[in-house]
């Protein structure tokens, strides 16, 4: 928080998993920020609420003939769980999934860490953060 | 001439998470299922045909991407499987991509030849 002298960044995301390179870049920014001691606030809006779904599962690749183990398929939920480990205390990762977006997608089963919220949380985050990065769907 | 021409133009969208390009993968699966398919790489997707791409080393939150995408190898694999992979010649030159940078198995086509290429196929799937 800027008021306490600590830096923080707010990031708003809209893209669902497996659809956009911007999501990967955003996750890399979060990783870099947390490693520099900068707290991160995330507002996941629309399809981005699916990024943290608990049920994401790896799969084999029939084109390459690889098994689940050989393919070692990543998931956004696994990446984000790792970010929560980095941002467990100070710096802190806060992640809010838009509740209405969750409901309309049936995306309520998420990993540990994110909480349900709404646009008011994005506004509050932006007011309390050093800066805000909006990454919309294109 | 195959029945389906799949056009790929959006490049590197989700390829890290997917470990490949979804449409190259889909086209390969259709070929494996007996489909007659070819692929046209245009716009930024022509970069998929540049050999020697290396997306390794990514780690997020301490979770490493063990198997990164190798899109040039995927293009070669498509070609080896019997899928003709076209690339738009002007889209290569616009990006400064030379012939010596291209992987094996791609066929260049000029923009002026696209209409005929489309006409030569039964269906055009523009992703």
Contacts between the chains, C-beta under 8 A, distances in Angstrom:
chain1	res1	chain2	res2	distance
A	17	B	14	7.8
A	17	B	17	6.2
A	18	B	14	4.7
A	18	B	17	4.9
A	18	B	18	5.5
A	18	B	22	7.7
A	19	B	13	6.5
A	19	B	14	5.0
A	20	B	13	5.3
A	20	B	14	5.8
A	21	B	12	5.0
A	21	B	13	5.3
A	21	B	14	6.6
A	21	B	15	7.2
A	21	B	16	7.2
A	23	B	14	7.5
A	23	B	17	7.3
A	24	B	14	7.8
A	24	B	16	4.6
A	24	B	17	6.5
A	24	B	58	7.8
A	27	B	60	4.8
A	27	B	61	7.8
A	28	B	58	7.6
A	28	B	60	6.4
A	30	B	60	7.8
A	30	B	61	8.0
A	31	B	59	7.6
A	31	B	60	5.0
A	31	B	61	5.9
A	34	B	61	8.0
A	61	B	19	7.5
A	61	B	20	7.7
A	62	B	29	6.9
A	62	B	32	7.5
A	63	B	20	7.8
A	63	B	25	5.8
A	63	B	28	4.6
A	63	B	29	6.3
A	63	B	32	7.2
A	63	B	77	7.4
A	64	B	77	8.0
A	70	B	67	7.9
A	71	B	19	7.1
A	71	B	67	6.1
A	72	B	66	4.1
A	72	B	67	5.0
A	73	B	19	6.5
A	73	B	67	7.7
A	74	B	16	7.7
A	74	B	17	6.1
A	74	B	19	7.4
A	74	B	63	7.1
A	74	B	65	5.5
A	74	B	66	7.9
A	75	B	17	7.6
A	76	B	17	6.3
A	78	B	63	5.4
A	79	B	60	4.2
A	79	B	61	5.6
A	79	B	63	5.3
A	80	B	61	6.9
A	81	B	61	7.0
A	81	B	63	7.6
A	82	B	60	6.1
A	82	B	61	2.4
A	82	B	62	4.7
A	82	B	63	4.1
A	83	B	60	6.7
A	83	B	61	3.8
A	84	B	61	7.3
A	85	B	61	6.2
A	85	B	62	6.5
A	86	B	61	5.4
A	86	B	62	6.9
